[in-house]
Amino acid sequence: MRMAIRRIYTTTVISGDDGRRYVPVPFDPDDVWGTKSRHSVAGTIAGVRVRGDVRLMGDGHGLILSPAWLRDGGSASGIRVEVVIEAEGPQRADLADDVAAALEADPKAGEAFDSLAQFYRKAFLGWIDSTKRRPEQRPIRIAEMVALLRAGKKQRP
């Protein structure tokens, strides 16, 4: 398993055209955390905990500040803040070899897995890892996870 890639930088809170406030992300998250349709992150901004998705904003990337952060962290645009963020939840590089290979073999399922919130990723992986007493079930569960993801399902029924 690899260590999570944490990014630390200082930036300025900006107001978007839609009135929401966000912090710019001065790097391409696909380059840092791998190409995926959604990059869920967790960390702190000005010492206040934050979770959210890094999004394409204008000609770069940004993290929209939630109402809770604005309440606790300050709502002013133009303030300088220290940002500490990392990809949330298990990432593709963190997976067991058999799970990673199955997702690699089915790009649609792999993309669906990458776009899941950490709760759903952890639930699938916990279900697969719970086969320790019945190891013959592990490949069956991996195949079922891939089929569910390919069908657009976030979790087992």
Protein Blocks (a to p, Z undefined) as FASTA:
>chain_A
ZZdddddddddddddfkopacdddfbdfklmnopafbdcddddeehiacddddddehjbc
cddddfklmmmnopaehiacddddddedjdfklpcfklmmmmmmmmmlmmmmmmpcfklm
mmmmmmmmmmmmmmmlmmmmmmmmmmmmmnopabdZZ
